[in-house]
Amino acid sequence: MNEPSATFTRSFRSPSQRCAMAKNNSIDIMLPYWGDFGLLKKTVESVLAQTSDAWHLTVIDDCYPSDEARKYFADLKDPRVTYIRHKKNIGITNNFNYSVEAAKADYCTILGCDDILLPSYVETALSHIGDADFYQPGVEVIDSNGQIYLPFVDRIKRILQPKQSGAYSGEFLATSLCRGNWLYFPSIVWKTTSLKRYRFDPDYKVTQDVFVELNLIKDGGVLYFDKTPTFQYRRFAESMSSKEKKSGGVRFDEENRVYDYFAKKFSEVGWKRAARTAHHRLISRSHQFLSRFA
């Protein structure tokens, strides 16, 4: 594949071109919480260990049936950390939307409650994102014990990712992501005003982020892809195929709906290659086929 280092639908200024503006930038780290408190604590500790202070952490507890998190944050007493607990469970997608609505800083991220920020995550993101609408850092994959490994699905993502850091957009980026989604949603830093233009659809339980990402690209959004690893994404050992069998194939059903929708939308704006790729979605179809035998 012939890959441009950058494909723009609008002008893009790098951080060095707008360094005066960047001095006051910060990231709202929004952390929807439901799950293992021990892993949540490790995630929070990774935020507290950042080399930059240009962040604020907001933990949104979706009424998880345990008091551990509330007690932990009450004792933490860190002005950089806010803890919110819903009175009743609203579900992961609605909690994503709550996070977006609550974000106030120039940039925000919706962090997974079992993932890890490497110490330079905030500093590196703010020094590279420039005028991009969203920023994808380099990602290491870790298992349940925090050991780095590379499952098959992540090997494919590595192959599909751009070979060099830079700003990408337009039909090139849409085609690339429809071929196979190589983004890691919990690691993405968003320009807050750009993300607030969209909502995560509660009808989608697994691929709600893909819908937002492709809509943003269709509307002219720019992604800055950075190969520098500053994020650790936790992928548990249970295979996606076994999860699919338990959930009745929710992911694959949703992928079919999302890509069919964007095949039509990309065709309407004249992105023929992106439309064809969304229609064929060979990686997704291959994954669906192979899961039958796993």
VENMOBEL-V588934 format. One record per helix or strand of 3 or more residues. SS is the DSSP state (H for helix, E for strand). FROM is the first residue (numbers start at 1). LEN is the number of residues. If there is no record, write none. Layout:
ss:SS from:FROM len:LEN
ss:SS from:FROM len:LEN
//
This chain:
ss:H from:15 len:8
ss:E from:27 len:7
ss:H from:37 len:12
ss:E from:55 len:7
ss:H from:68 len:9
ss:E from:81 len:5
ss:H from:92 len:11
ss:E from:107 len:4
ss:H from:121 len:8
ss:E from:134 len:9
ss:H from:152 len:9
ss:E from:166 len:4
ss:H from:170 len:10
ss:H from:185 len:3
ss:E from:189 len:3
ss:H from:192 len:4
ss:H from:208 len:11
ss:E from:222 len:13
ss:H from:240 len:8
ss:H from:250 len:19
ss:H from:272 len:9
ss:H from:282 len:10
//
